Amino acid sequence: MNIQDYIRDVQDFPTEGILFKDITPLLNNSEARKLMLEKLYNKCKNLKIDKVVGIESRGFFFGMALADQLNAGFVPLRKKGKLPYSTVSQKYGLEYGEDELEMHTDAIQQGDNVLLHDDVLATGGTAKAACDLIQSKGGKIVQCNFIMKLDFLKGEEKLVPHHIEAVLNY
């Protein structure tokens, strides 16, 4: 099975000139989904992880499953205003403005070993904001895990010195 066959290209989404990498065909196929989870898990199974942090919303799909397999807690990072309890936040820049990520104040404890997970590493802005937020609460980022990395956008440069793993590279 070629897992790349389950990543669909959508031209001009969300704006003109963007080629969006859509994972919904992957999610819709049980065999492909299980294979992706296995590949993601193999990249972190030997690490000591206390918490898996998934970035809204596509980071939740495999992030929760990885937390289960690693016997770790799961922390959802959400857009501003989506979490019901006391939060900490981190703003970050976008090509067309600014956004903000939040997590509960008690989600990460000082010294927690953290696996950050999202679907795509593109320009790195969201992942960098997530790392900054995790570290602001004393979390140690052990690895940043992605389904795919868009190498030509050089997002990994914003994540230095963190270790980055991706199943697919474009």
Secondary structure, DSSP 8 states (H G I E B T S, - for coil): --GGGG-EEEET-SSTT-EEEE-HHHHH-HHHHHHHHHHHHHTTTTS--SEEEEETTHHHHHHHHHHHHHT-EEEEEEETT--SS-EEEEEEEETTEEEEEEEETTSS-TT-EEEEEEEEESSSHHHHHHHHHHHHTT-EEEEEEEEEE-GGG-GGGGGTTS-EEEEEE-
